[in-house]
Amino acid sequence: MPDLADPQVREQYAGRHVAVVGSGASAHQAVVELAALAEEASGTRVTWLLRRHDADGVFGGEGADELPGRGALGSRARAAAASAYVDVVTGFRTAALEQDGARTTLVAQDGRRVVVDRVVAVTGFRPDHSWLAQVHLDLDGELSAPRDLAPEIHPAFHSCGTVSPHGAALLRQPEGGLYLVGMKSYGRAPSFLALTGYEQVRSTVAVDIDDAADLDLAVRVAERSMLTVPGVLADPPPQALLQEIGTATVRMDLRFWSGARQMETRLAQHEVIRAVLRGLSDAGVKTGSD
């Protein structure tokens, strides 16, 4: 996605013929911003290349969208597509790219050719797990998401508004202590929201409690201990939830909100683990490692 608010980037696209390839929210944003640029910068043209044969369904739910911001973006994209600055080409399945100096030719499977100065490719992606090749993963073959999470996020059955809250139990991998969170946890599913990632990180701290322990006491102590950590927010309040029964243990997920920055979250997790283990020990509650 080009950052057209940056004057140097803007100059690279002003007065150029730009192809936008893709049909999701990122494509909507690119078309809207490039159409606005074309209105200001003479000679700027946009060609929007779509694989589907009917462009009408590409704009999403608009006013009926469960996410108002996404719906409004779809409506703005529809208006941009109807403007004089955007040419919508349907049924275009790119088979090859040909480079001739500064210009690029996109060649469709049916032989159509579109020659442009810039290409904005927003066609989605799949996660790169190659750097985890030496560890034990259990991923769904279709989505490349954690196997237990895949049915909860499959785009054939769910959108971002219907995915249930989930945490450590569904994100855990067979490799000890390894969890997939954030966009990598969704694999090829397109419904990931940043808020989902924050929620996942909030809920990926877990502790095993001896199943002979007073579990109600363990929950109360854990929640009270989390509130003693400076990086943990009191609203919404932290939660300790019993999730799984193991061999002589019960898995308890520790859920809390902390700062949005990655280092704030990591420091909060570090301190939460220390505070909770210390609190459980002081209360005489045995953990799975005791």
Buried (B, 14 or more C-beta within 10 A) or exposed (E): EBEBEEEEEBEBBBBBBBBBBBBBBBBBBBBBBBBBBBEEBEEBBBBBBBBEEEBEEBBBBBEEBEBEEBBEBBBBBBBBBEEEBBBBBBBBEBEEEEEEEEEBBBBBEEEBEBEBBBBBBBEEEEBEBEEBEEEEBEBBEEBBBBBBBBEBBBEEEBBBEEBEEBBBBBBBBEEEEEBBBBBBBBBBBEBBBEEBBBBBBBBBBBBBBBBEBBBEBBBBBBBBBBEEBEBBBEEEEBBBBBBBEEEEBBBBBBBBBBEEEEEEBEBBBEBBBEBBBEBBEEBEBBBBEE
